Amino acid sequence: MNRHGEKQASTLTAHTVRRPAAVCEHTIDPDLPKVPRADAPLMSAQPFSETEDVLYSLARMLEQRDSHTAGHCERLAISGVALGVAMRLDSASLLSLHVGGYVHDIGKIGIPDSVLFKPGKLTVEEWEIMRAHPVRGEEICRPLKPLRGVLPLIRHHHERWDGTGYPDGLRGTEIPLLARVLQVVDIYDALTNPRPYKHAYSSACALEILQEETDRGWRDAEIASLFIRIHKQMLAGITDPWAGEAGGMGGGMGAIGDSLHNLRTHLTH
């Protein structure tokens, strides 16, 4: 994935999302081959409530720094679950995708504004700083036991199928499955929303770019192909996190809490 910086904004306005069943019930692909199980320890759905305060704190940190990033992360939390449902992933994997979507870019907290919000091309030195955010994010979350299941998503969502990604140059199935899922929705969302250095691309253009990157050997072809086939149905059921009345931090955090409660209720019953 090429550099997709984050656009600075002032407030977070997130709203409750539909439960995964409502979002994804029409997206299951009957022709999808059996998907391998996730290859890392996953979050348990039952005791997930103990991670809520941790997740809220991390979300507040993101909000204080760059509220547009928080909107990006909520969209990834939802769309990652939707794609996971289409792949018939198990409940624990869906929960890891949901939480991973929120915190995957937490390492950007340590990046200077001059780099994170730079409208032009990054220098070599600045690019090295930007590339460090997956490792920084993993370091931030590693001491938090309830978040250990999402560490592979945080560290590896910028790896490439052909081994040219970062930070570890993993190749093919060496890249954790859930990180491969998250990076597909990450790319699409970054392309279809404005950034300091580019305008928002149309959905059709973003899908073309995703296909080009897949043909180049950067993405998991099966996952990218599935997303391209079903993206309209998958995204149609997702509530726009920026719609409705504007609100401050309290409203945003409350909406995230409602969203997590809905997901947990769905996954544990």
C-alpha atoms as one frame of an Amber mdcrd trajectory, in Angstrom:
protein
   0.000   0.000   0.000   1.354   3.408  -0.890   1.452   6.169   1.672  -2.043
   7.188   2.736  -1.609  10.012   5.276  -4.378  11.191   7.549  -6.246  14.485
   7.230  -6.458  16.696  10.305  -9.853  17.702  11.661 -11.287  19.024  14.909
 -14.114  16.829  16.205 -15.130  13.193  16.269 -18.734  12.442  15.413 -19.271
   8.698  15.459 -22.656   7.029  15.559 -23.931   3.607  16.494 -23.507   1.066
  13.743 -25.753  -1.804  12.865 -24.989  -5.210  14.275 -22.856  -7.329  11.912
 -25.782  -9.517  10.907 -27.673  -6.494   9.586 -24.611  -5.169   7.830 -23.499
  -8.404   6.245 -26.458 -10.745   5.892 -26.517 -10.489   2.081 -22.773 -10.533
   1.456 -21.871 -14.175   2.002 -20.296 -15.435  -1.189 -21.559 -18.977  -1.926
 -18.605 -19.640  -4.229 -15.923 -18.662  -1.742 -13.617 -21.584  -0.943 -13.097
 -22.570   2.661 -11.058 -19.868   4.346  -8.190 -20.941   6.606  -8.567 -20.100
  10.262  -6.814 -17.013  11.537  -3.193 -17.773  12.313  -2.744 -15.844  15.568
  -4.278 -15.898  19.055  -7.661 -14.228  18.819  -9.673 -12.124  21.181 -12.271
 -14.023  23.167 -15.753 -12.633  22.664 -16.971 -13.525  26.154 -14.606 -11.434
  28.350 -14.333  -8.586  25.863 -15.931  -6.042  28.213 -12.644  -5.732  30.114
 -11.027  -4.204  27.015 -13.620  -1.468  26.533 -11.943   1.090  28.799  -8.627
   0.408  27.103 -10.168   0.851  23.673 -11.909   4.063  24.708  -8.607   5.484
  25.970  -6.856   4.656  22.720  -9.731   6.130  20.720  -9.538   9.330  22.762
  -5.828   9.565  22.046  -6.542   9.306  18.336  -9.352  11.830  18.566  -7.223
  14.401  20.330  -4.596  14.076  17.653  -6.555  13.666  14.452 -10.308  13.140
  14.467 -10.369  12.293  10.762  -8.247   9.274  11.577 -10.843   8.261  14.145
 -13.509   8.336  11.450 -11.267   6.233   9.226 -10.736   3.736  12.021 -14.434
   3.358  12.772 -15.181   2.745   9.102 -12.460   0.072   9.043 -13.835  -1.555
  12.183 -17.198  -1.935  10.482 -16.100  -2.814   6.956 -13.457  -5.234   8.222
 -16.156  -7.186  10.057 -18.394  -7.090   6.973 -15.649  -8.560   4.785 -14.844
 -11.112   7.487 -18.474 -12.236   7.570 -18.411 -12.616   3.787 -15.347 -14.841
   4.232 -17.185 -16.920   6.876 -14.608 -16.122   9.546 -15.395 -17.215  13.087
 -16.730 -14.886  15.766 -13.403 -14.369  17.519 -11.823 -13.332  14.205 -14.648
 -10.857  13.583 -14.132  -9.325  16.998 -10.392  -9.017  16.362 -11.114  -7.286
  13.044 -13.491  -4.885  14.747 -11.042  -3.903  17.475  -8.088  -3.964  15.086
  -9.888  -1.542  12.813 -10.054   0.978  15.639  -6.471   0.685  16.863  -4.466
  -0.342  13.779  -3.043   3.182  13.322  -2.518   3.991  17.001   1.237   4.201
  16.335   0.667   7.419  14.376   0.286   9.182  17.705   4.085   9.332  17.818
   4.481  10.883  14.361   5.115  14.669  14.229   2.373  16.807  12.706   4.845
  18.067  10.116   5.096  14.523   8.758   1.615  13.148   9.394  -0.201  16.096
   7.816   2.339  17.067   5.177   0.487  17.862   1.920   3.440  17.090  -0.332
   5.785  14.184  -0.919   7.679  12.898   2.094  11.453  13.005   2.217  13.375
   9.770   2.749  13.783  10.607   6.429  10.107  11.496   6.833   9.048   8.308
   5.102  11.115   6.256   7.549   9.293   7.985  10.405   5.917   7.222   8.798
   6.844   3.591   8.181   7.588   3.135  11.878   3.953   3.531  12.961   2.982
  -0.183  12.817   5.848  -1.090  15.164   5.071   1.861  17.430   1.441   0.787
  17.553   2.351  -2.754  18.490   4.627  -1.453  21.245   1.813   0.691  22.639
  -0.689  -2.180  22.707   1.603  -5.072  23.653   1.390  -4.523  27.439  -2.421
  -4.596  27.247  -3.288  -8.272  27.605  -6.847  -8.012  26.178  -5.430  -6.521
  22.959  -2.793  -9.165  22.279  -5.021 -10.817  19.694  -4.925  -7.726  17.486
  -1.156  -7.139  17.627  -0.602  -8.952  14.286  -3.143  -6.667  12.606  -1.445
  -3.574  13.989   2.068  -4.641  13.028   1.406  -6.222   9.634  -1.364  -4.227
   7.900   1.233  -2.631   5.591   2.907  -5.856   4.470   2.614  -6.874   0.806
   1.903 -10.276  -0.681   5.174 -10.187  -2.671   7.271  -9.355   0.398   7.952
  -5.681  -0.443   5.872  -4.247   2.405   6.852  -3.204   5.907   7.893  -3.504
   8.675   9.049  -7.133   8.336   8.856  -7.867   4.621   6.537 -10.829   5.161
   5.435 -12.665   2.034   2.228 -14.482   1.065   0.616 -16.463   3.849   3.369
 -15.380   6.229   1.228 -12.249   6.564  -1.451 -12.953   9.194  -4.833 -13.603
   7.604  -6.652 -10.860   9.501  -3.990  -8.317   8.552  -4.587  -9.242   4.898
  -8.310  -8.679   5.372  -7.839  -5.346   7.133  -5.413  -3.957   4.570  -7.899
  -4.409   1.725 -10.603  -2.330   3.424  -7.908   0.086   4.631  -6.754   0.765
   1.077 -10.275   1.282  -0.219 -11.205   3.658   2.583  -7.986   5.668   2.267
  -8.477   6.037  -1.479 -12.131   7.069  -1.288 -11.565   9.753   1.350  -9.510
  12.971   1.060  -5.974  13.191   2.374  -3.660  16.195   2.791  -1.962  15.410
  -0.522  -4.865  14.129  -2.655  -8.585  14.354  -3.333 -10.994  11.492  -2.695
 -11.134   8.977  -5.535 -14.410   7.579  -6.794 -15.346   4.064  -5.767 -14.729
   2.795  -9.310 -11.272   4.383  -9.428 -10.374   3.024  -5.991 -11.354  -0.495
  -7.044  -9.227  -0.150 -10.183  -6.244   0.849  -8.064  -6.877  -2.059  -5.686
  -6.992  -4.443  -8.659  -3.796  -2.931 -10.079  -2.027  -3.413  -6.743  -3.277
  -7.003  -6.628  -2.051  -7.663 -10.176   1.294  -6.167  -9.164   1.532  -8.791
  -6.436   0.921  -6.573  -3.429  -2.407  -7.960  -2.165  -3.955 -11.334  -1.388
  -5.749 -11.991  -4.694  -8.596 -14.061  -3.192  -9.470 -11.492  -0.536  -9.130
  -8.516  -2.890 -11.213 -10.252  -5.550 -13.967 -11.000  -3.042 -14.030  -7.398
  -1.840 -14.206  -6.068  -5.393 -17.106  -8.424  -6.207 -19.229  -7.658  -3.160
 -18.199  -4.174  -2.066 -21.479  -2.520  -3.091 -23.643  -4.918  -1.091 -21.167
  -4.964   1.784 -20.816  -1.202   2.161 -24.472  -0.392   1.503 -25.491  -1.659
   4.936 -22.866   0.268   6.863 -24.018   3.394   8.687 -21.979   6.481   7.789
 -20.061   7.350  10.979 -20.049  11.046   9.959 -23.804  11.328   9.381 -26.236
  12.962  11.757 -25.698  15.596  14.394 -22.205  16.731  15.296 -21.049  15.877
  18.766 -18.068  16.162  21.032 -15.873  13.547  22.569 -18.575  12.214  24.856
 -20.969  11.516  21.989 -18.263   9.881  19.924 -17.106   7.618  22.706 -20.683
   6.708  23.589 -21.340   5.732  19.990 -18.228   3.582  19.909 -19.382   1.935
  23.128 -22.803   1.205  21.633 -21.164  -0.216  18.543 -18.934  -2.529  20.570
 -21.901  -3.598  22.690 -23.896  -4.457  19.566 -21.006  -6.451  18.145 -20.330
  -8.297  21.383 -24.020  -9.129  21.802 -24.139 -10.518  18.260 -20.960 -12.565
  18.627 -21.763 -14.085  22.012 -25.331 -15.191  21.361
